[in-house]
Structures are given as structure tokens and as C-alpha cells.
Amino acid sequence: MNRNQILITQYNPKYAEQTVKMWRDSKEQAICQKEIHSFDNHVYFLNNILPEEFQINLALIDNRVVGMVASNETEISQLYIHIDYQGMDIGQTLLDKAKAKSSGRLSLYTFEVNVNAQRFYEKNGFKIIGRGHENEENLPDIQYEWISK
């Protein structure tokens, strides 16, 4: 796939339903568990809660949401890629954008069952700094940190 086909843009609420559907499908595939929140609650979270602390960027192909990242200077809160578009460097593009806007240090959590995410983050210089299960899904998770060289 040609990277020029991917448009990285700031989140716009007109993409809310597409974004939430992509996010839920990707997460459910990654952790083999249904989303615990209703679709409407998820849209509310995306439009009203997440933007209070995080900048949200979308990856679009032909005006279709294929990925999203929510990050600030020190943390990545969410990074999801549409299940049909994984392995096409979209996650890399979004991660690189988050790194570029960071303070030089980023932390994030991923679920222990999501081995693809672990491989991706480790390949991109993230190191494990903690483990736990302090999440709504009550699944074991891994805390990662990246420090710019």
C-alpha cells in the first residue's frame, strides 16, 4: 500500500461512529472479549472524555477510518488499527506522530493477551516497566515506556 493514500488528520466528531466501530472491532479481536461499554457510551467517551487529556488523530483511507491514536506529551491512551488494515504501517505512522509530539518519553498499557501489540511496541523501542490488571476488563496488562535517544 502506498503511504500517500493514508491521510493523518485530527479527530472530527463526524467520524465518531466509524472510529468507535473500528476501535471496538480491533480491540475485541486483540483481546478475545466483547467490549463492556455500550456503543453510545463509547461514542460519548470519544467525543467528550478522551479529548480532555489527549489529542486524537485518525488515519483515513478514502475518507474511511482505518486507525486512531490518542496521545499527549507523555502517554498513549489508545492506538487501534482497523482489523483489515493491520500490518500496513498505519500503526507505525500513528506511533511516529505520537513520538514526534511527545516530550521524549511515552508510556502506555497493552493487554498481556495482545502479543501483536507487544511485538509492535518492543520493535519500536518500548521497554516493559510494569505489569498489573488495573483495567475495566480485569485482564493482565503490561506497562511500556519509550524514551527518545
Backbone bond lengths (Angstrom), bond angles and torsions (degrees), N, CA, C in turn:
res aa  C-N    CA-C-N  psi(-1)  N-CA   C-N-CA  omega(-1)  CA-C   N-CA-C  phi
1 M - - - 1.452 - - 1.519 109.45 -
2 N 1.279 116.04 140.61 1.454 122.52 178.96 1.524 109.34 -79.83
3 R 1.322 117.16 123.52 1.468 121.27 -179.13 1.523 111.84 -59.86
4 N 1.350 116.97 -24.50 1.457 120.03 -179.74 1.523 111.77 -66.91
5 Q 1.313 118.06 -19.00 1.454 121.17 178.25 1.519 111.19 -73.60
6 I 1.320 117.69 -19.35 1.454 122.16 -177.68 1.522 108.88 -87.73
7 L 1.321 116.08 125.56 1.451 121.73 174.76 1.521 107.39 -106.50
8 I 1.327 116.48 122.16 1.458 121.40 174.89 1.526 106.33 -98.27
9 T 1.322 115.68 124.07 1.453 120.27 -175.61 1.517 110.58 -142.23
10 Q 1.333 115.48 156.12 1.458 119.19 174.93 1.519 108.97 -64.93
11 Y 1.319 114.85 146.64 1.455 120.98 179.29 1.524 111.23 -58.41
12 N 1.319 114.89 138.67 1.459 123.10 173.95 1.520 106.53 -128.66
13 P 1.337 118.05 131.82 1.466 120.35 -178.13 1.531 114.91 -55.93
14 K 1.330 117.92 -17.61 1.465 118.56 177.03 1.531 111.00 -64.01
15 Y 1.340 116.41 -17.82 1.465 121.41 178.33 1.525 112.67 -97.97
16 A 1.320 117.65 9.94 1.471 120.99 -172.92 1.530 112.76 -56.46
17 E 1.313 118.03 -52.23 1.466 119.55 -175.62 1.524 111.56 -65.35
18 Q 1.338 117.09 -42.99 1.468 120.34 176.79 1.526 110.95 -60.32
19 T 1.330 115.75 -44.44 1.460 120.28 -177.64 1.519 111.09 -63.38
20 V 1.324 116.82 -46.75 1.457 120.29 -178.63 1.519 111.21 -65.43
21 K 1.317 118.12 -39.83 1.479 119.88 178.19 1.526 110.37 -62.36
22 M 1.343 116.60 -45.96 1.464 121.15 178.89 1.524 109.68 -61.05
23 W 1.322 117.12 -46.61 1.462 124.09 -177.56 1.519 109.82 -59.57
24 R 1.327 117.13 -49.44 1.469 121.61 -177.76 1.535 111.04 -64.68
25 D 1.331 116.59 -45.47 1.472 119.93 -179.63 1.524 110.70 -61.23
26 S 1.330 116.47 -44.97 1.459 121.01 -178.81 1.528 111.02 -64.35
27 K 1.320 116.20 -45.73 1.468 120.76 -179.41 1.525 111.44 -64.81
28 E 1.327 116.91 -44.31 1.465 120.16 -179.76 1.523 111.34 -61.97
29 Q 1.336 116.53 -38.65 1.465 119.38 177.46 1.526 110.30 -67.16
30 A 1.319 117.29 -39.39 1.464 121.92 -175.90 1.523 112.65 -69.38
31 I 1.339 117.06 -36.87 1.463 118.79 -174.10 1.526 113.68 -112.32
32 C 1.340 116.74 -0.01 1.473 122.02 178.44 1.531 111.13 54.27
33 Q 1.320 115.32 43.68 1.461 120.98 179.87 1.528 108.04 -149.00
34 K 1.308 116.73 136.61 1.465 121.17 177.73 1.521 110.74 -66.06
35 E 1.316 115.99 147.40 1.458 121.94 176.93 1.523 109.12 -61.30
36 I 1.325 116.38 136.99 1.466 120.21 -175.55 1.525 112.77 -85.90
37 H 1.325 117.41 -17.37 1.464 121.02 -179.72 1.525 110.54 -98.27
38 S 1.315 116.07 152.19 1.463 120.02 176.11 1.529 109.36 -67.87
39 F 1.308 115.51 159.77 1.461 120.94 178.32 1.525 109.86 -58.34
40 D 1.333 117.08 -46.53 1.468 120.97 -178.76 1.523 111.98 -62.29
41 N 1.331 117.54 -39.55 1.462 120.41 177.17 1.520 111.22 -65.31
42 H 1.326 115.64 -36.52 1.461 120.96 179.13 1.535 109.76 -65.48
43 V 1.338 117.08 -42.48 1.467 121.20 177.30 1.529 109.79 -62.41
44 Y 1.319 116.85 -43.49 1.466 120.59 178.40 1.528 110.48 -59.60
45 F 1.330 116.99 -45.16 1.466 121.73 178.16 1.528 110.63 -58.37
46 L 1.318 116.61 -45.69 1.465 121.75 -179.35 1.527 111.23 -63.32
47 N 1.312 117.49 -42.56 1.465 120.93 -174.71 1.519 114.18 -83.90
48 N 1.340 117.85 -26.99 1.460 119.42 -169.54 1.523 116.00 -121.83
49 I 1.308 118.45 -30.52 1.469 121.09 -175.74 1.533 111.08 -97.98
50 L 1.308 116.57 -54.90 1.469 122.01 -176.06 1.536 112.63 -55.56
51 P 1.345 119.59 -43.52 1.481 119.56 -177.51 1.520 114.79 -67.61
52 E 1.325 118.09 -12.18 1.460 119.45 178.68 1.527 111.70 -66.28
53 E 1.336 117.52 -32.15 1.466 120.93 -177.43 1.525 114.42 -118.88
54 F 1.338 116.39 -14.96 1.462 119.65 -171.84 1.518 111.97 -131.31
55 Q 1.330 114.48 144.30 1.457 120.62 169.79 1.519 106.41 -84.54
56 I 1.302 116.92 133.25 1.462 121.63 -178.89 1.513 108.46 -110.40
57 N 1.327 115.42 126.39 1.452 121.58 175.19 1.515 109.12 -119.20
58 L 1.319 114.32 142.58 1.462 121.04 178.04 1.510 109.89 -111.78
59 A 1.323 114.97 150.11 1.457 121.89 168.63 1.525 105.92 -105.54
60 L 1.327 115.54 123.83 1.459 121.34 -178.94 1.520 110.17 -118.92
61 I 1.302 115.52 140.47 1.459 122.41 169.00 1.522 105.68 -127.61
62 D 1.323 116.32 121.46 1.468 121.58 -177.77 1.527 111.28 51.88
63 N 1.324 116.24 43.78 1.467 123.81 178.38 1.530 113.47 64.26
64 R 1.322 116.60 20.61 1.466 122.04 178.28 1.527 108.21 -112.71
65 V 1.339 116.67 132.93 1.458 121.27 179.99 1.528 109.47 -71.83
66 V 1.338 115.79 119.69 1.467 120.63 178.99 1.522 111.97 -118.41
67 G 1.334 117.06 -2.98 1.450 119.94 177.83 1.507 111.24 -173.28
68 M 1.335 115.48 161.39 1.462 120.91 176.80 1.506 109.97 -152.92
69 V 1.331 114.09 149.27 1.453 121.24 172.40 1.528 107.22 -136.99
70 A 1.315 115.19 137.17 1.464 121.98 173.28 1.524 106.04 -119.91
71 S 1.321 115.93 116.42 1.463 119.82 -175.92 1.520 110.56 -146.42
72 N 1.330 114.68 163.45 1.458 121.40 170.20 1.525 107.23 -133.89
73 E 1.309 118.51 -161.11 1.467 120.27 -175.17 1.523 113.90 -67.66
74 T 1.342 117.35 -19.86 1.462 119.33 -173.76 1.526 114.92 -128.18
75 E 1.329 117.86 -6.83 1.466 119.18 -171.99 1.526 111.93 -147.56
76 I 1.311 114.86 144.83 1.458 121.39 167.15 1.523 105.94 -105.88
77 S 1.305 115.50 118.26 1.458 120.81 -179.14 1.523 111.57 -87.29
78 Q 1.327 116.09 -41.15 1.464 121.31 -176.58 1.524 108.44 -142.43
79 L 1.322 116.30 139.00 1.465 121.56 170.64 1.512 106.31 -149.77
80 Y 1.311 115.52 109.37 1.465 121.00 -177.65 1.518 110.13 -134.58
81 I 1.319 114.83 142.51 1.460 122.46 178.31 1.526 107.63 -122.64
82 H 1.322 115.79 137.74 1.466 121.97 178.07 1.527 109.14 -52.18
83 I 1.320 116.61 137.95 1.470 120.16 -174.45 1.528 112.96 -60.21
84 D 1.330 118.53 -25.95 1.466 121.07 179.06 1.526 113.06 -84.48
85 Y 1.330 117.11 -5.94 1.466 120.60 -175.13 1.522 112.72 -121.72
86 Q 1.314 118.17 11.43 1.460 120.41 178.82 1.527 109.63 -72.32
87 G 1.318 116.09 149.31 1.464 121.20 -179.91 1.513 113.55 81.02
88 M 1.330 117.78 14.13 1.469 121.92 -178.23 1.525 112.24 -114.78
89 D 1.318 117.53 20.83 1.469 123.91 178.41 1.528 114.53 71.23
90 I 1.321 118.46 9.90 1.463 120.45 177.45 1.529 109.33 -69.56
91 G 1.317 116.58 -44.46 1.463 120.53 176.98 1.521 110.67 -60.36
92 Q 1.328 116.43 -39.80 1.464 121.33 178.54 1.524 110.43 -61.73
93 T 1.317 116.37 -44.29 1.461 121.36 179.71 1.526 110.71 -61.28
94 L 1.337 116.90 -45.71 1.467 120.75 -179.79 1.531 111.20 -67.83
95 L 1.333 116.84 -40.41 1.463 120.19 178.19 1.522 110.64 -64.11
96 D 1.315 117.41 -43.02 1.468 120.74 178.66 1.527 110.98 -60.26
97 K 1.315 117.19 -37.92 1.469 121.09 177.86 1.531 110.10 -64.99
98 A 1.338 116.41 -43.91 1.468 120.22 178.63 1.526 110.77 -62.99
99 K 1.333 116.94 -42.26 1.467 120.43 178.52 1.525 110.75 -62.19
100 A 1.328 116.88 -42.51 1.463 121.16 -177.97 1.527 111.89 -63.95
101 K 1.313 117.59 -31.34 1.471 121.27 -179.00 1.525 112.24 -93.35
102 S 1.323 116.87 1.35 1.463 120.58 -176.64 1.520 111.39 -82.60
103 S 1.315 114.90 173.43 1.466 122.13 175.88 1.536 110.83 -81.17
104 G 1.339 116.19 0.57 1.464 120.18 -174.98 1.515 111.27 104.16
105 R 1.313 115.66 1.03 1.468 121.44 178.52 1.533 107.11 -146.84
106 L 1.332 116.13 130.71 1.464 121.61 177.98 1.519 109.49 -132.76
107 S 1.320 115.86 142.18 1.461 120.11 171.77 1.525 108.12 -122.90
108 L 1.313 115.09 158.54 1.460 121.13 178.72 1.514 108.51 -161.94
109 Y 1.309 114.78 165.06 1.459 122.32 173.71 1.510 108.75 -118.47
110 T 1.330 115.62 146.03 1.456 120.80 169.69 1.521 107.45 -139.14
111 F 1.309 115.01 154.53 1.457 119.55 -179.91 1.523 110.03 -72.40
112 E 1.321 116.11 141.39 1.460 121.89 179.38 1.534 111.83 -58.76
113 V 1.324 117.24 -32.95 1.472 120.06 -179.56 1.527 112.24 -72.85
114 N 1.313 117.47 -14.73 1.460 120.95 -177.09 1.533 110.52 -89.80
115 V 1.327 115.80 75.32 1.467 120.67 -176.03 1.523 112.23 -66.31
116 N 1.333 117.75 -29.42 1.467 119.54 177.24 1.522 110.76 -63.91
117 A 1.319 117.20 -41.23 1.470 120.37 177.88 1.523 110.26 -65.66
118 Q 1.327 116.83 -41.41 1.464 119.52 178.95 1.523 111.06 -59.16
119 R 1.325 116.79 -46.46 1.474 121.14 178.41 1.527 110.60 -59.09
120 F 1.333 115.65 -44.91 1.466 121.55 -178.98 1.527 111.03 -60.43
121 Y 1.316 116.50 -49.71 1.472 119.54 -177.53 1.523 111.24 -67.00
122 E 1.321 117.89 -41.32 1.462 120.63 179.95 1.526 110.98 -65.37
123 K 1.326 116.67 -37.82 1.464 121.18 176.52 1.528 110.74 -62.49
124 N 1.328 115.88 -27.03 1.462 121.63 -177.72 1.521 113.47 -99.31
125 G 1.333 116.37 20.45 1.452 120.75 171.11 1.519 116.17 88.29
126 F 1.312 118.62 7.69 1.462 121.09 177.31 1.525 109.48 -80.93
127 K 1.318 115.49 140.41 1.469 122.62 179.00 1.518 109.20 -117.32
128 I 1.333 116.18 144.98 1.466 121.27 177.40 1.524 109.17 -69.83
129 I 1.339 115.64 128.66 1.468 119.75 177.06 1.528 111.81 -122.76
130 G 1.328 117.18 -3.75 1.459 118.48 179.23 1.518 112.12 -174.46
131 R 1.312 114.47 163.34 1.462 121.76 176.14 1.517 108.09 -139.31
132 G 1.322 115.63 153.12 1.454 119.84 179.16 1.512 111.62 179.85
133 H 1.307 115.57 -158.36 1.465 120.94 175.17 1.523 109.92 -155.09
134 E 1.320 115.04 42.01 1.463 121.33 179.83 1.521 109.95 -86.86
135 N 1.329 116.35 64.04 1.457 120.49 178.82 1.521 109.09 -140.70
136 E 1.306 115.78 162.73 1.463 120.85 -176.73 1.522 112.83 -64.11
137 E 1.318 116.39 -26.91 1.461 120.99 -178.69 1.522 111.57 -79.60
138 N 1.341 116.34 -12.29 1.463 123.50 -178.01 1.531 111.78 56.36
139 L 1.326 115.04 39.78 1.462 122.18 177.23 1.528 108.93 -107.82
140 P 1.320 117.25 148.24 1.467 118.98 174.99 1.530 110.31 -58.68
141 D 1.321 116.04 137.74 1.451 119.59 177.37 1.519 110.91 -131.64
142 I 1.317 113.83 169.10 1.460 122.20 -179.15 1.517 107.47 -124.62
143 Q 1.324 115.94 133.37 1.459 120.19 174.40 1.524 108.19 -98.64
144 Y 1.320 115.33 130.50 1.460 122.50 179.86 1.522 109.89 -116.17
145 E 1.332 114.32 156.00 1.457 120.30 173.84 1.520 108.89 -138.97
146 W 1.317 115.09 141.05 1.457 122.91 173.41 1.517 108.09 -119.73
147 I 1.328 116.16 134.71 1.459 122.26 175.68 1.516 108.03 -124.63
148 S 1.308 115.16 126.55 1.464 121.09 -179.59 1.528 109.27 -62.13
149 K 1.326 115.83 142.65 1.464 120.14 179.20 1.493 111.87 -88.89
